[in-house]
Amino acid sequence: MKKTRAKPNIRPEDGSQKRRVATLSPRWIPVFAGTATLIAVGAALLSFFGRPNDTAYLINDITENRPEQKELITLLTTADQIPETKFATMNSIAKNLLKEKKNANLILFLTSSAEKNPGDPYNAYWLLLVAHTYLDEGSPQIAEYYFERILENCPDMEIKGKSIHLVCLENLIRISDSPESQIKYYTDMITRFPEQVDLGRSYFMLARSYEQLGEWKLAIQTYTQFLSYGRFDVLIPGVPDTYEYAKRIVDYDSSSKDWTFETLDDLVTSVKKAIDGYDYRRLERYRAKVNFFAMSWKQDASDNNAQADFQMSDFMGGNKIRYSDTLDSSSNPNEAYLRTSGWSQYVGVWYLYFRKVDFPADPEIHGRWEWAGIYYGEKV
């Protein structure tokens, strides 16, 4: 799609295009969703301010730059201007409205222009200002409508070297909490702007959205794509280690998963029998083959040093290993701990950690039990 470049020195705002998404409702209009309601809101605004070609509302209550505003309006309404000159005139009018915080007037001015001039090559810019104004007024749902409208109806253009369509996608990602919408926006962003976005983060978030929808095949494919970037620095709230998170899912999917047990009792009984018989081969088979850890209670499972790199046979020969008759009292329906001792003269006490498998991608093992790791020392 051909892009139209606006002059970078005539943007009506001095701040960055990135805006926070407000959460408070505006003082003068409730938060609505839906095109029909937006039309009703527009009608109410027109009723309040007058007809779109009545320019009094662009001057009323302007205390600063009032003469300039009058001259700009006269210039806009009386002369046939080339698109660039008309853009500069409208932009100056909008700047004066923004400066005086006449948000309702600004919205009416810009939306009326877009409706009357559907072929205006700068409509993407005007509607972007409208969308940002609604964000600032605390109406993200209405802002979402305008961001979507720009993407669907307006040719892209650049402001200060950045695509308006990309700005819309970034804002829509922040506004929307729908996994379906997130998939749409991230896919569009990756496809159209691969050189301008963080592809590692984008692929991870796209995979998370597929995961939330239960689209596990697509989620795993996308996590695999994310891993190909070798990114260990992608920070996502609620995910302590994005790389390990994705790797665990991909590795788990490609593994045999033959170490899981139907019930916790079956797993614990089998582990105890293997310890009684000092059968390290069985213990090795019972260990999870993906992300099995061995660490102190103070370590984090994402710590690289927490990955177990030893064989059970290293600690069973010549030692008198014992285990508690019952599971630790801190066990719950999804996790369980078994205290054992006698493994090493340095750290004799090991708590074997069992957990319920959480892997909806494979219903056959989801909800089964696995021996997932070892905690060294007494509980702290």
Secondary structure as UniProt FT lines:
FT   STRAND          4..5
FT   HELIX           8..10
FT   HELIX           35..49
FT   TURN            52..53
FT   HELIX           55..58
FT   TURN            59..61
FT   HELIX           66..78
FT   HELIX           83..99
FT   TURN            100..101
FT   HELIX           103..116
FT   TURN            118..119
FT   TURN            121..122
FT   HELIX           123..136
FT   TURN            137..138
FT   HELIX           140..153
FT   STRAND          157..159
FT   TURN            160..161
FT   STRAND          162..163
FT   HELIX           164..175
FT   HELIX           179..192
FT   TURN            194..196
FT   HELIX           199..213
FT   HELIX           216..227
FT   TURN            228..230
FT   TURN            237..238
FT   HELIX           242..254
FT   TURN            258..259
FT   HELIX           264..276
FT   TURN            277..278
FT   HELIX           280..286
FT   STRAND          293..296
FT   TURN            297..298
FT   TURN            301..302
FT   HELIX           304..306
FT   HELIX           313..316
FT   TURN            317..318
FT   STRAND          322..323
FT   TURN            329..330
FT   STRAND          335..341
FT   STRAND          350..356
FT   TURN            360..361
FT   TURN            363..367
FT   STRAND          369..376
//
